[in-house]
Amino acid sequence: MSAASRAPQRSNRAPQSSHRATSAPRVRRRAALAAGAAAAALLVTACGSGGTSGGGGNTNFVTGTDGISTVAEGKRVAAPDLSGETLEGKRLDVADYRGKVVVLNVWGSWCNPCRAEAKHFAKVAGDYADKDVQFVGINTRDGSTTPALAFEKDFGIPYPSLYDPTGKLMLRFEKGTLNPQAVPSTLVLDREGKVAARSLAALDEERLRKMLEPVVAEK
């Protein structure tokens, strides 16, 4: 066979080789996209399930589009023992506030979202001081009380905070309940000391009032 007759055959084989070289990355990209879509769907299912997020079984809470999770009266779980020393070295037991609505805010002086929400908590705490509502902070991951006390002074925080540098108080909440899983986290306890609502994100004044007011209105 002459060189001229062999040339077209070589030309025909080259595109096939190129096609195989380019199709392999496309297959890998498709597989990666499919895996990413599956992971995203799984996350949406876990985060949007409301009644099952946070642990197995029927956890009874529902998370709204605003990120605030709530539990109906009669289905709430009592908060665990939350007692210890405050940043000022005084003894505090959250159970002593039974009969009042309690707002628990988990925060750290190192936490930028905590700093962003602090002025709103100071304002709402002052507005509800004469309405049988008690705010209590839980300061965590601060290596000493010095930066935490400076934080309270800077933002005019009018309520006490338990000092919990290792997060042991957060670990006392039962798995699958409305437990504080992030910093900041905010919980609202009803007058019986049961967890009625939770947010795992920083709150502004409007959202904090929206979270608190329904529990205050309960009789």
Disulfide bonds with the S-S distance in Angstrom:
none
